[in-house]
């Protein structure tokens, strides 16, 4: 965006370099604010910190164990010298393209010693804690250096960016959407490059290589942390820049200035990430993104309160929740109202108008292909219908586009707070600042985060923890009953607790779906896995205990499927004992289950 100080009065005036004492006072303030963010993050995930042995975020569904598996696998691959790009430990024997999944190597690899010493749950909760507090501090740092002079105003904007309801909901199981620490610094680097080059072209030319290197490294590292949030951020930042610049002449002039350094940064990023990106898009078990119309926000969602916010009881109207990890637009009607008033009062400032464009535009994108009102779909088309088929944006879960509104709203909040502070210091009347701070407090209090609930997970059977499983392996894999899927993942915990002693049939990952290569969660279904999964769901949801009639064709198909999967042994956790499943497998295989080490076991090596 265009960033000369004459065209951007919103930015703080450039001041003389402060004295050493002044810098120390400023650093102390930064440290105290950072510690405050850290304390708030620890509070949010406090129950999990207190129980990293068996604790499990109640609203995480299957995602906590998935990321623990990712972190454990990263550490395992380092110690074993295994490939970081591909594994057959899930979806055996076809395998999983690790680059096409959200392993967060940028966090998991540096913290591999933590995983090896203390276990993947500690790494998981550490990613959440540092993600919340680090994202808040990153935006605070940028706001206090580039946007306002008041650190209190910047701290307020930072806490909203780091602890907005969307961030708290993703804390339940999506650390890749919580650890957004680098995004504000990427924005700051681009803005500084443009400002320096415009104000002093000769200085910009001198600093351009260094700035490009830093930007290229930041983007490359963010790719290793999470591509989807980076793509949303890049699109939002581009729209923000266009809305801020307004005129064609300003856009052309700014693009001409920043194109060379940004192009060099892009080349650096591509050089660093070419191999993993090549694996992601063209390697074995790669897939085509297909996300059109999957998950859109209801138009009422921005006016409601998240169940994980202090004001959850204040929500009105029907519940329009997608799931507990996707409260991406639950800002609450008081905050929406307060920020609309602030936007109107600050309308003359271009940066505020640009923020409104981003907030409204990306909120509209987040609603999917058709408008949903009060939980019911209408026939009114929404903007996503125009863009949802275009790679790679069709890989974005559209509900998440609203997260682009969070920093945009924070900018308006921060600027309004700065104006209120300035008015308090200089004006004769103070009712306006008091009114602003009162209204803002009433708007933010209901969306304050609460401590996320934690439950105890089921223990891993000793069959896996004491090494017994290895005695039943003859070069093949283990199949849980029913086979592991995106909605049933205890077998991933068994793998982690056995130090990956066995490959697993099925699993929870993103891979290709059939011959056309579209994306899907989990392995391609086969007749036997479909039968067992359906029986499990009927029993869990409807309480059905009816054992189906198994004929010779079913038994023959089971043998074909087990041979395809190269299965050595099938297991059913005794603690999750299902007579329906156990009896069905007995009939499919023609052999009764044996109880060994806390599991029902079928040794099928003879069928291979």
DRENTIZA-939330 format. One record per residue (C-alpha): residue in three letters; x negated, y negated, z negated. Coordinates in steps of 0.5 Angstrom, whole numbers, plus 500, padded with zeros to 3 digits. Layout:
BEGIN
ALAXYZ ...
# end
This chain:
BEGIN
UNK500500500 UNK498493501 UNK495491495 UNK492484495 UNK493480488 UNK497474492 UNK502479495 UNK502484489 UNK504479483 UNK506485479 UNK499487478 UNK495484472 UNK490479473 UNK483480474 UNK479478468 UNK472477466 UNK469483463 UNK470484456 UNK465484450 UNK462490447 UNK467489441 UNK473488446 UNK471495450 UNK471499443 UNK477496441 UNK480498448 UNK477505447 UNK480506440 UNK487504443 UNK486509448 UNK484514444 UNK490513439 UNK495513444 UNK492520447 UNK492523440 UNK500521440 UNK501524446 UNK497530444 UNK501531438 UNK508530441 UNK506536446 UNK504540440 UNK511539437 UNK514541444 UNK511548444 UNK510548436 UNK513555435 UNK509558441 UNK503555438 UNK505558431 UNK506565434 UNK501566440 UNK501574439 UNK509576440 UNK512569442 UNK516568448 UNK519562450 UNK527563450 UNK529559456 UNK523562460 UNK526568463 UNK521572467 UNK516566468 UNK512566462 UNK509573463 UNK508571470 UNK503566469 UNK500570463 UNK499575468 UNK496570473 UNK491567468 UNK489574465 UNK488577473 UNK484571474 UNK479572468 UNK480580470 UNK477578477 UNK471574474 UNK469579470 UNK470585475 UNK468581481 UNK474582484 UNK477578490 UNK481572488 UNK485572494 UNK488579494 UNK490584490 UNK494591490 UNK495591482 UNK502589484 UNK506591490 UNK502597490 UNK500599495 UNK501593500 UNK499588495 UNK500581494 UNK497575497 UNK494571491 UNK493565495 UNK500564497 UNK502565489 UNK502559484 UNK496562480 UNK493555478 UNK486557479 UNK484550478 UNK486551470 UNK486559469 UNK478559472 UNK475554467 UNK479557461 UNK478564463 UNK473564457 UNK479562453 UNK483568456 UNK478573455 UNK477571447 UNK484569445 UNK489572450 UNK493569456 UNK499567452 UNK494562448 UNK491559455 UNK499559457 UNK501554451 UNK494550452 UNK496549460 UNK503546457 UNK500542452 UNK495539456 UNK499538462 UNK504534458 UNK500530454 UNK495529460 UNK500527465 UNK503522460 UNK496519459 UNK494519466 UNK500515468 UNK498510462 UNK491510464 UNK493508471 UNK499503469 UNK494499464 UNK489498469 UNK493497475 UNK500495473 UNK501491466 UNK496488461 UNK500490455 UNK498497453 UNK504498449 UNK508497455 UNK503502459 UNK504507453 UNK512507454 UNK511508461 UNK506514460 UNK510517455 UNK516517460 UNK512520465 UNK509526461 UNK515528457 UNK521526461 UNK527532461 UNK524534468 UNK517536465 UNK520539458 UNK525543462 UNK519546466 UNK515547460 UNK519553459 UNK515557464 UNK512552470 UNK505550468 UNK504548475 UNK510543475 UNK507540468 UNK500540469 UNK500534473 UNK494530470 UNK491528477 UNK497525481 UNK496518477 UNK489518479 UNK490520486 UNK495514487 UNK490510483 UNK484512488 UNK488510494 UNK491503491 UNK484501489 UNK481503496 UNK486499500 UNK485493495 UNK478493495 UNK477494503 UNK483488504 UNK480483499 UNK472484501 UNK472489507 UNK464489506 UNK464491499 UNK470496501 UNK465499507 UNK460500501 UNK464504497 UNK468508501 UNK464514502 UNK464515494 UNK471513493 UNK473518499 UNK469523496 UNK472522489 UNK479522492 UNK477529496 UNK475532490 UNK481530486 UNK486533492 UNK482539493 UNK483540485 UNK490539485 UNK491544491 UNK488549486 UNK493547481 UNK500546484 UNK501545492 UNK508544491 UNK508538486 UNK502535490 UNK507535497 UNK513532493 UNK508526490 UNK505525497 UNK511524500 UNK514520495 UNK507516495 UNK508515502 UNK515512502 UNK513508496 UNK508505500 UNK512504507 UNK518500502 UNK513496499 UNK509493505 UNK516492509 UNK514489515 UNK510493521 UNK505488521 UNK503489514 UNK504497515 UNK499497521 UNK494493517 UNK494497511 UNK493504515 UNK488501519 UNK484499513 UNK485506509 UNK485511515 UNK478512515 UNK476513508 UNK483517507 UNK481521513 UNK474522510 UNK477525504 UNK482529507 UNK476532511 UNK472533504 UNK479537502 UNK480541508 UNK472543507 UNK473545500 UNK480549501 UNK480552508 UNK478559506 UNK484559501 UNK489556505 UNK487560511 UNK489566506 UNK495563504 UNK498562511 UNK495567515 UNK492573510 UNK495579509 UNK502579506 UNK503571508 UNK510569509 UNK514563512 UNK517558508 UNK525558508 UNK528554503 UNK534551506 UNK540549502 UNK537554496 UNK538550490 UNK540542490 UNK542538484 UNK549536483 UNK551528483 UNK553528476 UNK546531473 UNK543524473 UNK548522468 UNK548528464 UNK543530458 UNK539536458 UNK540542453 UNK533541451 UNK534533449 UNK536530443 UNK542528446 UNK545534449 UNK551534445 UNK553527448 UNK553530455 UNK560529458 UNK563533464 UNK562540466 UNK556543466 UNK552543472 UNK545546470 UNK542550475 UNK538554470 UNK534552464 UNK527550467 UNK530546473 UNK533540469 UNK530535474 UNK535530474 UNK538530467 UNK536522465 UNK542521462 UNK547515463 UNK544510458 UNK537510462 UNK540510469 UNK544504467 UNK539500463 UNK534501469 UNK539499474 UNK540493470 UNK532492469 UNK532493477 UNK537487478 UNK533483474 UNK526484477 UNK529485484 UNK524479487 UNK518484485 UNK517488491 UNK514494487 UNK521494484 UNK525495490 UNK520500493 UNK521504486 UNK528504487 UNK528506495 UNK524512492 UNK528514486 UNK535514490 UNK532517497 UNK528523493 UNK534524488 UNK539524495 UNK534529498 UNK534533491 UNK542535492 UNK541540498 UNK544540504 UNK551538502 UNK554534496 UNK556538490 UNK560534485 UNK562537478 UNK559544480 UNK563545486 UNK560544493 UNK563539498 UNK563538506 UNK559532505 UNK552533508 UNK546530505 UNK539528508 UNK536535506 UNK540538512 UNK535534516 UNK529536513 UNK530542510 UNK527547516 UNK521543517 UNK514547515 UNK511546510 UNK517542506 UNK522547507 UNK518551501 UNK520546496 UNK526547492 UNK530541493 UNK532540486 UNK525538484 UNK525532489 UNK528528483 UNK521529480 UNK519523484 UNK523519481 UNK520519474 UNK514515476 UNK518510480 UNK523509474 UNK517509469 UNK514503473 UNK520499473 UNK521501465 UNK513499464 UNK514492468 UNK521490464 UNK517492458 UNK511487460 UNK516482462 UNK520482455 UNK513482451 UNK511476455 UNK517472454 UNK517474446 UNK510471446 UNK511465450 UNK519463450 UNK522459445 UNK528464444 UNK527471443 UNK534474444 UNK532477451 UNK526481449 UNK530484443 UNK536486447 UNK531489452 UNK528493447 UNK534495443 UNK538497450 UNK531501452 UNK531505445 UNK538507445 UNK537510452 UNK531513451 UNK533516444 UNK538521447 UNK533524452 UNK527525447 UNK524532447 UNK526537442 UNK522543440 UNK523549445 UNK526555442 UNK521561442 UNK523569441 UNK519575440 UNK518579446 UNK518587446 UNK512590444 UNK508594449 UNK508602449 UNK502605446 UNK502609452 UNK499603456 UNK495600450 UNK491606448 UNK489608455 UNK493614455 UNK496612462 UNK489613465 UNK490620464 UNK496620469 UNK493617474 UNK490620481 UNK488614485 UNK496612485 UNK500607482 UNK505606476 UNK512605477 UNK517603472 UNK524605471 UNK527601474 UNK521598479 UNK519591477 UNK522585480 UNK523578479 UNK528579474 UNK525585470 UNK518584469 UNK516588462 UNK511592466 UNK507586468 UNK506585460 UNK504593460 UNK498591465 UNK496585461 UNK495589455 UNK492595458 UNK487590461 UNK489592468 UNK488599468 UNK493601473 UNK496598479 UNK504597479 UNK509599484 UNK514593485 UNK513586481 UNK514579481 UNK511575486 UNK512571493 UNK511575499 UNK514577506 UNK521579507 UNK521585512 UNK519584519 UNK521577520 UNK516575514 UNK521570511 UNK519569503 UNK522573498 UNK521574491 UNK518581489 UNK517587494 UNK521589500 UNK527594497 UNK527601499 UNK533606498 UNK530609491 UNK529602488 UNK535599490 UNK539605487 UNK535604480 UNK536596480 UNK543597481 UNK544602476 UNK540597471 UNK544591473 UNK551595472 UNK549597465 UNK546590463 UNK552586465 UNK558591465 UNK556596460 UNK557601466 UNK554608464 UNK556612470 UNK551617473 UNK552617480 UNK552623484 UNK545625487 UNK545629493 UNK540632497 UNK539626501 UNK538622495 UNK532627493 UNK529627499 UNK529619500 UNK526619493 UNK520623495 UNK519619501 UNK519613497 UNK515615492 UNK510617497 UNK510611501 UNK509607494 UNK503612492 UNK506613486 UNK503618480 UNK507617474 UNK514613473 UNK515611466 UNK521608462 UNK520604455 UNK523608450 UNK525602446 UNK529600453 UNK532607453 UNK538608458 UNK541615459 UNK544613465 UNK537611468 UNK533617465 UNK539622467 UNK539619474 UNK531620475 UNK531627472 UNK536629478 UNK532625483 UNK526628482 UNK529635479 UNK524635473 UNK526632466 UNK523626463 UNK518627457 UNK517623452 UNK509620451 UNK506614447 UNK513611447 UNK515612454 UNK519617458 UNK515619463 UNK515623470 UNK509626472 UNK510626480 UNK503627482 UNK505633485 UNK509630490 UNK504626494 
# end
